[in-house]
Amino acid sequence: MTSRSIQKTDNQGYSSITLADGRRLAYAEYGNRKGSPVIYCHGFPGSRLEAALMDASAKQLGLHVIAPDRPGYGQSDFQPGRRLSDWPTDIAALLDTLSVPRCSVLAISGGGPYALACAEHLADRIDNVSIVCGLGPADKPGATRITSDPVVHQDRAKTVTHTVSWPASTKHPFTAKTGVHDTRPYRPRR
């Protein structure tokens, strides 16, 4: 069971819900509150406040951007022992509280893995996922190697900045009005 409350801190308003385990999940809303809902997964590090940069554009495009703080960021409570796969449960609780049956997900940088976790675990509620400048797998051989070889930099740039829309939907307001989507499957060169 979750509950909703409005909190204010440092003249920066935010809303929060209390999750079933007692943690607070803080979030902010931007754009058109009656528009198509989009969950925004902030970068690493970052917070719900990043999404304020898209408020005017979201209003113009008819999008309702819901930007939660991940556990331990911003005003959300820390979650000991948390795993990436725990995030979709928090998002489902937030969507339920806001009476949002379906949404899209937009992620920037370090929010990319969290968006993909939502795509995997909440596939029945997610229309599409867009990842911009997604954080690549840093544990792969050579991922952190610095080189002056422009071909290597070009390959890394493709890996890190590839934008994914899952599944591609030209009917969604964001993709239809801006054309910001890439339906090509990404296959790294071997």
N, C-alpha and C positions, 0 to 999 in steps of 0.2 A: 504494500500500500504506500502510495506517495502522497505528500501534501505540498501545496503551493504557498509561497509567501513572497512578499515584496520586501526587499532590503535596500538600504541606501548606505553608502560609505564614501567618504571623501568627495561629496557632491557628484558622485558617479553612480547613477541608479542602476540597479540590476535586479533581476528576479531570481528566485531559487526554489528548488523543490527539495523535500527531504525524501531520500531514497529508502527502500525497505530495510537496509542495514543501518539506517540512522545517519548516513552521510548527507551533507548538503551538496547539491549540484547547482552551481550558479550559471546563469545564462543571460544574454542580452538579446533583444530583438531589434532588427533594423529593416528598412524598406517599407513595403506595403503590408500591413498586418492582415489584410484580406487577400493577399496575393498567393502565388504558388509557394509552398513551403520548401525551404532549402536549409539543411543542417550545415553549418560551417565548422570545419575541423581546423582549428588554429595551428600555426607552425610550432617549431621547437626552438627556443622557448617561445611562448606567446600566451595570449589569452583571448577571451571573448571580445576584447576591445579592438583587435585587429579588424574585425568585420565592420566597424564604424566607418572605415574608409570606403566601403561600398554602399553606404546608406542611400545616397542620392541616386546612384545607378540602379540599385535594387528597386527604389520607388518608381523610377522611370520604366523599368522592365516588368513591373508588377510582381516582384518577388518578395516573399516574407522570409528574411534571413534570421535563423535562430542559431545563435552562437554560444554554445556551452563552453565553460572552462573544464578542461580535463582534471581528474583528481590530482590535487596538490598544486594546481595552477590557479592564479587569480583568487576568486572567493570560494572555489570548490574545495571540500575537505580532502585531505590525503587519504589514500586507500592502501594500507599495508599489504604487501604481497600481490599487488595487482598485476594482471596480465593484459596484454593487448586484447585478448578475447573477452575481457570483462566490459570493455567500452560499449559494445552494442546493447548490453542489458541496461546501462545507464541511459542510452539514447532512446531505447524502447519506453522506458519509464517517463522520460521527458515528453516524447511524442504522445503517450497516453494521457499525461496530465494536460497537455495543450489541445487534446482532442484532434490530433493530426493523424489520420489513418495512413497516409502515404506521403513521401517527400523525395527530394533529390538530396545529394550530398556533394558539397564542394570542399576540397581540402587544399591547403597550401603547405608545401615543404614537409615538415615533420608530421603534419596531420594526415598525410597520405596513407600510412599504414592503418590508421584508425578508420579512415573512410573505407578502405578495403575490408577491414574487419566487419564493418556495418554491412557492406555488400554481401559478404559471406553469411553472416548470421541473421540478417534482417532482409533477405532477398525479397520476401513477400510484401515488404513495406517501402522498398527503395526503388524509385523509378529509374534513376541513373546516378552515376558517380563521376565527378570530374576532379582530376588531380592536376594541380598546377605546380610545376617545379618540385615534383615529388622527391622525397628523401629516398635515395637509392640504398641498396643493401651494402652497408659499410663493412660487413664481415667477409665479403668476397675478395679473392686474391687480386691485388693491385688497386683496390678501390680507393685507397688513401695515398697511393704512390704519386709523387709529383714528377712530371716530365715536361720537357720542352717540345716534345713531338706533337705537332698540330693534329695529326690523325688520331692520336690517343685522346686528346682533348675533345675532338669532334665526337668520337664514340662515347665518351663520358657525358658530354652535353646531351646527346640523344638519350642516353640512359636516364639521366637525372631530370631532364625537362620534358620528356615525352608526356603529352597530355592524353588522358584516357577518359572516354565517356563510356559508361557501362550501364545498361545497354544504350546504344546510341538512339536518341529519340529527337527527330526534327520537329516534333509537335510540342516539345517542352519549351516554355517561353525563353529560357536562357539560351538554349542552343538555336532556337528558331530566329530570335531577334538579333543575336550577336554572331551566330555562326561559329561560336567557340566550342568546337568539338572535333575529335579526331577518331574516326571509326576504324582506322587501320590497326590490325593486331600488331603489337610490338614484338619483334623477333631480333634479339641482339646478335651481332655478327660474332662468329666463333673463330 
